[in-house]
Amino acid sequence: MAGSRRGFGGLAIYAGALLAMVGSPAGASPAAASPTPEARAAARFDAVVHDRAALRLFLRGMPKGGDLHNHLWGAPYAEDFLAWAGADGQCVTTGAQPAIADGPCDGKDKVAARDLGRRDPALYNRAINALSVRNYTPDPAAAASGHDQFFSTFERFAASAVRNGGAMLAVTREYAAGDGVLYVESSTNPNALRAFAVDHQKDWTGDLEASFKALQPGLAAMVEASRREMDADEREADRLQGCGGAARPAAGPCAVVLGYQPFVERAQPAGFAFAQMAAAFALAEADPRFVGVNIVNPEDDPTSLADYSLHMRMFRFLSARHPKVKLALHAGELTLGLVPPRDLTFHIREAVETAGARRIGHGVDIAYEDGAQALLARMARDRVAVEINLTSNDVILGVKGAEHPLALYRKAGVPVVLSTDDEGVSRIDMTNEYLRAATEQGLGYRDLKALARDSLEYAFLPGDSLWTSVGRARVAACVKPGASCDAFLARSPKAAAQQRLETAFEAFERGF
């Protein structure tokens, strides 16, 4: 299929000038050496770090690499969903928590979404609040907590999301491009994959091997339908943004590369979760656009808690049958008081040791894990990266500032990356996460630059890395520009993305 064949090959066009050598000229004393571009950028950062508006301006222009923890349904803003609902002839309910709904629109309980902002600004703004955490404050008509408000938004815009896959891809690229992000791993399930889980959850027997065998006859058709669906969504995104044709733009939204993570809904019954997991593994193995598998839903949901260890064993079972499929798993999105202490002691460990996750999403409760120091040491040794979502952790868990474990992970040598989680629901962007890392976590310019580099180093992009030691030593083929480096970049989408980031940093730092 056209979309499937395209894969990540387009990244090769970004192979260009190599990272400039920095440092003192031979024979020059340190005092006589001119500051490097990186040093000048760092000095500017230090000068504005306490001026929030100036810091935002600085960070907005800073290259940020990849966003590795991004949910496709959570990326659009509420205004996007309301606009699509209007174009699709859908409705907005008029209750305490407005939601998007299919027609007919009766004019009382459900009104037309088209031009709602002009006709009824008050309802339009209530709808934006209900579809996001904008202006969230606990009151009798709202959710009881930021956690509940956050997770309840998805069902309110679901009627629009299920029919606008291409538009959601387009806005994901739009927001990323405007924010200096060149690669996004988006958690998304084709409708065909979820339908497979609905239809085949009955095949669950409690025995992994027997249940897996029962699912086999339907997997090939599911994969084919899912690939066709993604092809159509990508074509629609390209149409909306003018990305089609041989002369694909080398900048802007069309230049943002997307990888997809099919996912498991952990709050569903075990049979549903296993069928969905088997489908996700099959799709990731068959189509290179699907770069890994994830697991979602509130980790504190009663079913999520009861079946947590079972889910990790399911992952281990399916990984043995699909050893090339990579895992980035939500784990440790919990904190003291949200669940009993016993549920804080093993989730990250089992995601790493039982399931074999290569990346952990959130990892907030690491300090409550049994044997936390040994687990941190293992994650550092095995380079298991943690996707840090500062705003999301604040909104959902109330964990921020000194209570957040970002510093603990960094001190232990565990790789970390910054990500947005659900930027539309949270009403943020990646620049906001870099700003919070600077102002709340004390990270400097070089720290943030290292995190941007790590976001591509630990991405599930195919191919070898540009680095033998991240950010310090290049592979032999690319020590100098030339044909050997061009060939290396052409066959490695990961290295091509990393080179593109280095070129962007060169341009950014030359401005200081």
N, C-alpha and C positions, 0 to 999 in steps of 0.2 A: 504494500500500500504506500501511496506517496508519502503520507505523514510518517509512516514507520520507517521508510528508507531514509528520510531526511535525518532522523536521529540528531546527533550532536555534531555532525560534520561541519556545519556552518561556522563553528568556532575557529576553524583553521584560518579564516580570513583575517583574524585578529593577530596572527603572528606578525610581529613587527620588530621595532627597535628594542634592544635588550636594556635591562636596568643599568643606568649609568653607574660607573664605578665612583665611589665616594671615598674621601679621606684626604690626607695631606699629600702633596706632591713629594716625590723622592727628594730628600735633602732639606726640605723645608722644616723649620721649627714649628711646633704646634701653635705658638703665639702668632706666627706670621700667616698661618693658613686661614683662608677665607672659610666662613661657615658653609657647610654643605646645604643644599636645598632642604634636606630633611631637617637639619638643625634649625634653619630659618622658619620652617613650618611649625616645628615644635615650640620655638620661641613665641611665635604668634599665638599658638594655642595657649601657652602659659599666660600671655598678656590678656587674653579675653576669657579665661576659664571662669572668672567670677562675674562676668557680664553675660547674663543668660541670653540676651538677644544677639549679642555679637558672637557668642559661642555657637548658637544655633546657626548663624550665617556661615561660620567657619565649617561646621560639621556638615551642613547641607551640601557643600561643594566637595567634601572629602570622599574619595572612592571607598566603597564598602564591600566589595566582593560579592558574597552570596548571602541569601536568606534561606537557611536550611530548615526552618521550622515555620511553615506557612500553610494555613488551611485555605483551600480554594473558596469554600463557602464563607469563611470569615474575613477574606481579604477585601471584598467590595464594601464601600460605605453604604449606610442605609439609604442615602439619596440615590445611589446607583440602583438598588433593588426597587425603589419606588418609581424611578424612571422606567425601568424595564417592565414593571407591573402595569404602568400606564400604557406603554406601547403594546403590551400583550392583551389589553382589555380586561385586566384583573381588577380586583377590588381591595379596599382597605376596611377592616372591621372598625367599628366605632366604640368598642368597649373601653374599659380602663387601660388595657394593654393592647393597642391596635396591632393588627397583623395583616399580612398580605394573604388574600384568599381568592380562589377562583370564583367566577361569576355563576349565576347572574347577580348583579349589584342592585339590591332592592331600594337603595336610597335611604334606608334607615339604619339597619344593623350592618350593612355593607354598602359603601359608596364607591364610585368609580375612582380608581387611582389616577387616571389621566387628569392632568392639570390640577391635582388636589392642592398643591401649594398655592395656587392662585385662588381657588374656590374657597378653601377652608384652611388658612394658614395655621390655625390652632391645632386642628386634627393632624395636619401634616407634621408639625413639630412634635406632637405627642407620638406620632408613628416613628419618627426618627429616634426619639428617646427609647421607645419600646423595642426597636430593632438594633439597639446598641447599648453601651453604658453611658451615653451622653447624659449629663445632668443627673446621673443616678444618685438618689438619696433614699434611704429606706422610708417608706410611708405605707399606710394601709392598702393603697392601690398598687404598690410596686412589689418587686421581689424582696424577700426578707434579707438578702445579702448581695454583695457584689458577685459572689460565686453563683447564686441562683439567677440573678439578672443576666449575667454573662451567658450561661448555658441555655437559658430559656429563649434567647434571641433567635437561635437557629430554627426552631420550629415556627417562629413568626415570619421568617422570610423564606422558608423552605419552598413554598408554592411558586416563588419566582426563581429560586436557585435551580430547581430541577429542570427548568426549561431554558436556562441561559448559560450553559456551559461555555460556549464560545465567548460570550460577552464577559464572563468572569475571568477567563484567561486573558482577555484583552486588558481589563482594568488592572489585573495583577502585573502585567508587563508595564502598563502605563505608570503605575505607582512606583515600581522598582526603578524604571529608567529615570524618573524624576528625582530619585533619591540616591543615585550613584550605585545602585545594585545591578550587577550584570548577570546573575544566575539565581534562580529561585527553585527550591524543591517544594512542590505544592502537594499537600495531602488531598487526594481526590479519588473518588470511586466512580467509574462509569455506572450509569443506571443499570446496565446489564449485569454488572457484578453484584450489586445489591439484590437484584431480582433473583439471581442464582441462589443467594443465601436464603432468601425468603422461601423459595421453592424446595430447597434441599435440606433445610434444617431437620426435616423428619428423618433423614438418613443417619442421624446421630444415634449410636448405640451405647456410648460410654467407652467403647474400645477404639483407640485411635486408628489402628491398622484396618479394622473392619469398616469403620466409618469412612476412612480415606478411600478404600476400594469402592465403596458404594457411590462416592462422588465422581469417580473417574469418567463415566460415560457422558456427563454433561459439561465437562470442563472445556473441551475444545470449542464447542459452540459458544460458550460464554466468552472465551478469549477472542474469538472472531468478532462477535457482536461488540465487545468492549473496544476493540481496535477500530472498528468502523465508526463507533461513536466518538472516539478521540480524534480520528481523522476529520470528522465533520466539525467538531468543536475547534480544532486548530485552523481549519479552512475559514470558519466564520471569524475567528479572532484575526486572522491575516486579512480578511476582507474589510473588517471594521477599521483596521489600522493601516491599510495600504501596504501590507508586507509581501504580497504575492509577487510572482515573477522571478526571473533570473537575477534582476538587479535589486535584491533585498537590501534595504537600507542597513548601513553598518553602524548606525547610531540610533538612539531613541528606543521606543518600545519594541520595534522589530528586531533590535539587536539583543534584547534580553532573552537568555536561554532558559527554558523551563524543563525541569525534570519532575516526574510525578511519583507519588507514593500511594499506592492503593492501601487501604487500611481496614482494620477490624474494629467493630463496635463492641467494646468490652462490657457494656451494660446490657447486651442482649443475652438470651439464653445460650447455653453451651453449644447446642446444635447449630444455631445461627452463626455464632462466632467461629466455629470450626469450619463450616462451609464457606464462610466469607474469607477466612484465612487461607484455606486451600485455593480458593479462587484468586486471591491476591498474589500468592506465590506463583501460581500458574501464569498469571498475566505478566508478572515481573520477569519471569524466565523467558517468556515468548516475545516480549516487546521491549526493546532497549530504552524506550522513552520512560518506562516505569522502572525507576532506578533502585527502588527498595520498598520495603513493607513497613507499615506503622500500625499502631493501635491507639484508639481515641475513646472519647466519652469521659465523663467525670470519674476519676480514679477512686473517689469516695462513695460512688453509687453502691448500694448493697450487693448487687450482682457482681459488679467489678471487684469488690473486696472478696466476696465468697469464692469467686472463680479465678482469682489472680494467679495462684500457683498453677492451676490447670492450664490457663492461657500460656504461661511460660513453657510448660511441657509441650503444649501444642506447637509452639514456635520451634522448640528443639526437634520435635518429630518431623516437621515439615522442612526445616533447614537441612536435615540429613538427606532428604529426598530432592532438595533444590539447593545444593551447597553454594551456588554462585549468587543467590539472592541475599542482599544485604538488609540489615534491620536497623531502623532508627525508632526506638520505642519510648513513648511517654511513660515515665516512671518517676515516682517520688514527687508528684504534683499534689502534695499533702503537707499538712503542718499540724502541730500540736493543738488539740482541741477540736479540729475538724473530724478526726477519727480517734478511736482509742489508741493508746501508746503502742499496743502490739502491732497495729497495722502500719506503723512507721519504721519497723525494724528490718524489713527484708525485701521491699519492692525493687529497689535499685540493684541490690545484689542478685536477685533472681533474674532480672532483666539482662544483666551482664553475664552471670555464670551459668544460668540454666538456658535462657533463650539465645544467648550469644549476640546481644546487641552491639553494634559498632558505634552507635551514638545513643545518648540518653536525652530525652526531651524533658526539660524542667529540672529534675533532680534536686528539688528544693529541700527535701527532708533528709539529706545525706547525713547530717550530724546526729540523727536519731537512729541510724542503721546500726544493727549489731555488727561489731568489728569494723566500724567506719574507717579507721586508719588503714587497716589492711585492704579494704575495698578501694580507698583512694589510691593506695600504692599500686594496686593491680590496674586500675583505670589509667594511671599515669604510665605504667610500664607497657600496657597493651595499647595505649593511645586511643582509648575510648573517650570520645569527645562529648561534652555536655552542651546542649543548646539552651542558652540563657535567655529568658523572656521576662525582662524586668517589670514592664508595665502589667503584663498579664498576671505575674505572680503577686503584684501589689493589689490588683483589682479582685482577683479570685481568692487569694489566700491571705491577703493583708500582710504579706512579707515583703519588706523593702529595706533599703539602707543597710545598716550594720547587721540586721537580722538575716540578710540574704547571704547564701553560701558562696557567692561568686569568689570572694577573696579566699575562702577556704579551698576551693578547687584550684585556684591559681597557685596558692602557696604549696599545694601538694604536687604541682606539676601536671595536673590533669588538663588536657586541651579544652578550651571553652570557645564558643562562638556566640555572638549576639544575634537574636532573631526576633521576629515580630509576633509570631503566633497567629493572632487574628486581628490584623491592623484595622480593618473596617469596624469590627465590633468594639475594639478598644479605642477607636478614633485617634490613632497614632500613625507614625511612619518609622522607618529604620533610623532616620536622623534622631528622632526622639529617644530611641534606645541607646544610641551612642552618647547623647547628651546626658541621659540618666547615668550611664556608666561613668562619665566624667565627673558629674556633680555629686552623685550619691555614692559612687564606689571608688572615687579617687583615681581613676585611670588617666594616664597622660597620653599625649599624642602617639608616642611610639608603642604604647600598650594597645591603643585602639588600632593602629596600623597592623600590629601583629595579629590581632583578632580578625581583622579583615582578611589577611593572608590565610589564616587558619580556616576561615569559612570556605575557602576553595580547596585547601589541603584535605579537609575532612568531608568535603562534598562527595556524593556518590557519582560524580562524573567519571566516565570511563577513561582509561589511559594512565600513563605514568605521570608522576609529579614533575614539575619544573625544578624542584628542589631536592637536594640530598639532605640538607638540613634547612628546615623551613625559614625562608627569609635571609639565609646566610650564604649558602653555597649552592650554586646551580649544578645541574647535571652536566657531565662532560660535553655533551653535544651542544649545549647552549652557553658555555663559558664565554664564547665570542659569537657575534652575529655571523651568519653565513648560511650556506646551503645545508649543512648538517643540522643546524638548529631549525631552519625552516622545515626540513623533513620531519624532525622530531615533533614539532608543534602540529604539523599537518596530520600526524597519526595519533595524537593524544589530545582529545577535547579538554581534559583537565589541565594539561600544560598550556594549551592555547588560552584558556580562560585566565590562568595565572599570569601569563605574559600580558594579556590585555589589562589586568589589574595593575601590573608593574608600570606599563605605559601610562595608565591613568594617573598613578601616583607621581610619576615624573612630571607630567603636565601640571598637576595640582601643586606640587612643591615648587615648581619654577615660578609660581605666582607670588612668592614671598621673598 
